[in-house]
Amino acid sequence: MKIVVLVKEVPDTYGERRLDLETGLADRAASEAVLDEIGERALEVALAHADAHEGTEVVVMSMAPESAAATIRKGLAMGAASAVHIADPGLAAADLGLTARALAAAIRRTGFDLVITGNLSTDGSGGVLPAMLAELLEVPNATALTSVEITDGSVSGTRDVDGGTMRVSAQLPAVISITEALPDARFPNFKGIMAAKKKPFETLAAADLGIEPADLSAAWSIMTAIAERPPRTAGTKITDEGDGGTRIAEFLIENRLV
């Protein structure tokens, strides 16, 4: 079985995050770049299955700038067998649609039985990429799983819903996304870090995936304006002089908070 796990380099959750006001893209120099935690958890699901089932191949895949190669290699140090890195300057401003097309093409090229992703990244927080990939790959999709069981021919798991838990399953090949309810990822050990240096690491450009220059320049999503978030100001202080409840209600109504 071949499992492809999508990972992503993101700004450190606890660091400063900024947008470049000229390009509208994330300012990657604003904070340390790290492997997204939800991607690490997705990789842990695949590696745990590989530990228990001989013959399972785990591939980490990411679409990111060339500078992200070292971050992606962490997936190899954790235990993945190989990595695929889509790196092309023309994809720097890709929206979710173009991102999904590029990743789907790379997944087809690599081959897969199962694709595992996080439910949403901590930077873009789009949350729609797993479903888009499943549609492009024409395979079933199970989203927001809080547990995962993989067999030779199917994948199943649970999903939290209002008032209960839903159990879902799909025949392979399939795409699934997981939530933070899955276990924390393992830490790379020294042996894994050294082994990662010798594992296959393939770098692909847009042309390798059949994406033409015209596709890169197509304005599928258009940014109309961008501005820096205004600094936080002091809040409104209400001293209760017998009319505190009324004044709070008036404040909430005035600011359309109720």
C-alpha positions in Angstrom: 0.0 0.0 0.0 1.2 3.5 -0.8 0.1 6.3 1.4 0.7 9.9 0.4 0.7 12.4 3.2 0.4 16.1 2.5 2.4 18.4 4.7 3.0 22.1 4.7 5.6 24.6 5.9 3.8 27.4 7.9 4.9 30.3 10.1 5.4 29.3 13.7 2.0 29.3 15.5 3.5 31.1 18.4 5.5 33.6 16.3 4.5 36.8 14.6 2.5 36.5 11.4 2.4 39.2 8.7 1.3 39.7 5.2 3.5 41.4 2.6 1.4 44.5 1.8 2.7 44.7 -1.7 2.1 41.1 -2.8 -0.6 40.0 -0.4 1.5 36.8 0.4 2.7 35.6 3.8 5.9 37.3 4.9 7.9 34.2 5.5 10.7 36.1 7.2 8.4 37.4 10.0 8.8 34.2 12.1 10.4 30.8 12.1 9.1 28.3 9.5 7.9 25.0 10.8 6.1 21.9 9.7 2.4 22.3 10.4 1.3 20.3 13.4 -1.8 18.9 11.7 0.4 17.7 8.9 2.6 16.0 11.4 -0.4 14.2 12.9 -1.5 13.1 9.5 2.0 11.7 8.9 1.8 9.9 12.3 -1.4 8.1 11.2 0.4 6.8 8.1 3.6 5.9 9.9 1.7 4.0 12.7 0.0 2.0 10.0 3.3 1.3 8.3 4.9 0.2 11.6 2.2 -2.5 11.9 1.8 -3.5 8.3 4.9 -4.5 6.3 4.9 -3.4 2.7 3.4 0.0 3.4 5.1 2.9 1.7 4.7 6.4 3.1 5.4 9.4 0.9 5.4 13.0 2.1 4.3 15.7 -0.4 4.3 19.4 -0.2 3.9 22.4 -2.5 6.2 25.1 -1.1 9.1 27.4 -2.0 12.5 25.8 -2.6 13.5 27.1 0.9 11.1 24.7 2.5 13.1 21.6 1.5 14.8 21.3 4.9 11.4 21.5 6.6 9.9 18.8 4.4 12.9 16.5 5.2 11.6 16.4 8.7 8.9 14.1 7.4 11.7 11.8 6.1 13.4 11.9 9.5 10.2 10.9 11.2 10.0 7.8 9.0 8.5 8.5 5.6 10.2 6.5 2.8 10.4 9.4 0.3 9.4 13.0 -0.4 7.9 14.9 -3.3 8.4 18.7 -3.3 6.5 20.9 -5.8 8.6 24.0 -6.1 8.0 26.6 -8.8 8.2 30.4 -8.5 5.1 30.6 -10.8 3.1 28.8 -8.1 4.0 31.3 -5.4 0.6 33.1 -5.5 -1.5 30.0 -6.3 -5.0 30.0 -4.9 -6.7 26.9 -3.5 -7.9 25.9 -7.0 -4.5 25.9 -8.6 -2.9 24.4 -5.5 -5.4 21.5 -5.7 -4.7 21.0 -9.4 -0.9 20.9 -8.8 -1.1 18.5 -5.9 -3.6 16.2 -7.6 -1.3 16.0 -10.6 1.7 15.2 -8.4 -0.3 12.6 -6.5 -1.4 10.9 -9.8 2.3 10.9 -10.9 3.5 9.4 -7.7 0.7 6.8 -7.4 -1.4 6.3 -4.3 -3.8 4.0 -2.4 -4.6 6.6 0.2 -4.0 10.3 0.7 -4.0 11.7 4.2 -4.2 15.4 5.0 -5.0 17.6 7.9 -8.4 19.2 8.1 -7.0 22.7 7.6 -3.7 24.4 7.8 -2.8 26.9 10.6 -1.9 29.7 8.1 -4.5 29.7 5.3 -7.2 27.8 7.2 -9.0 27.1 3.9 -10.3 23.7 4.9 -11.5 22.7 1.4 -8.3 21.2 -0.1 -9.1 17.6 0.8 -12.5 17.7 -0.9 -11.0 19.4 -3.9 -8.3 16.8 -4.3 -10.8 14.0 -4.0 -13.0 15.5 -6.7 -10.0 16.0 -9.0 -8.7 12.5 -8.3 -12.2 11.1 -8.7 -12.0 9.1 -5.4 -14.1 9.0 -2.2 -13.4 11.6 0.5 -13.9 11.2 4.3 -13.3 14.5 6.2 -12.5 15.7 9.7 -11.8 12.2 11.1 -11.2 11.8 14.8 -10.0 8.2 14.5 -8.7 6.2 11.5 -8.6 2.5 10.7 -6.9 1.4 7.4 -7.3 -2.1 5.9 -6.1 -3.5 2.5 -9.2 -2.3 0.7 -10.9 0.4 2.7 -10.4 3.2 5.3 -12.9 4.1 8.0 -13.1 6.3 11.0 -15.3 8.5 13.2 -16.3 12.1 12.8 -17.8 14.3 15.6 -21.2 15.8 14.7 -23.7 17.9 16.7 -25.1 15.6 19.4 -23.1 12.5 18.6 -20.5 10.7 16.5 -20.7 9.5 12.9 -18.9 6.5 11.6 -17.8 6.7 7.9 -16.0 4.5 5.6 -14.7 4.5 2.0 -13.2 2.0 -0.5 -9.6 2.6 -1.5 -8.2 4.6 -3.2 -9.5 7.5 -1.2 -8.6 10.9 0.4 -9.1 11.5 4.1 -8.5 14.5 6.4 -7.9 14.2 10.1 -8.3 16.6 13.1 -6.2 17.4 16.2 -8.0 14.5 18.0 -5.4 12.1 16.4 -2.2 11.4 18.4 0.8 13.8 18.5 3.5 13.0 16.0 6.7 11.2 17.0 9.9 13.0 17.3 12.7 12.3 14.7 15.6 10.4 16.4 19.2 10.7 15.4 19.0 7.5 13.3 16.0 8.9 11.4 17.7 12.2 10.8 20.8 10.6 9.4 18.7 8.2 7.2 16.7 11.1 5.8 19.7 12.4 4.0 19.8 9.3 1.8 16.1 8.9 1.1 14.6 9.8 -2.3 13.6 13.5 -2.5 12.0 14.5 -5.8 11.6 18.1 -6.7 8.9 18.9 -9.4 8.2 22.1 -11.3 4.8 23.1 -12.7 5.8 21.9 -16.2 6.5 18.4 -14.8 2.9 18.3 -13.7 1.4 19.5 -17.0 0.6 23.0 -15.7 1.2 25.6 -18.5 2.4 29.2 -18.0 -1.1 30.4 -19.0 -2.5 28.4 -16.0 -0.1 30.2 -13.7 -1.1 33.6 -14.8 -4.9 32.9 -14.9 -6.7 35.1 -12.3 -8.9 32.4 -10.7 -9.0 34.4 -7.4 -8.4 38.1 -7.4 -7.1 40.1 -4.5 -8.8 43.5 -4.6 -7.2 45.2 -1.5 -5.0 44.5 1.5 -4.2 46.5 4.6 -2.4 46.0 7.9 -4.6 45.1 10.8 -5.1 48.3 12.9 -3.5 48.3 16.3 -5.7 47.2 19.2 -7.2 50.1 21.2 -8.4 50.2 24.7 -11.9 48.8 25.2 -14.9 50.6 26.6 -15.1 50.6 30.3 -18.6 50.6 31.9 -18.9 51.4 35.6 -22.1 50.1 37.1 -24.1 52.8 38.7 -27.3 51.0 38.7 -27.7 51.0 34.9 -24.8 48.8 34.0 -26.9 46.1 32.4 -28.7 48.6 30.2 -25.5 50.2 29.1 -23.9 46.9 28.3 -26.9 45.9 26.2 -26.8 49.2 24.4 -23.1 48.8 23.7 -23.7 45.3 22.3 -26.5 46.5 20.1 -24.6 49.5 18.9 -21.7 47.3 17.8 -24.0 44.7 16.3 -22.7 42.0 18.7 -26.2 40.7 19.4 
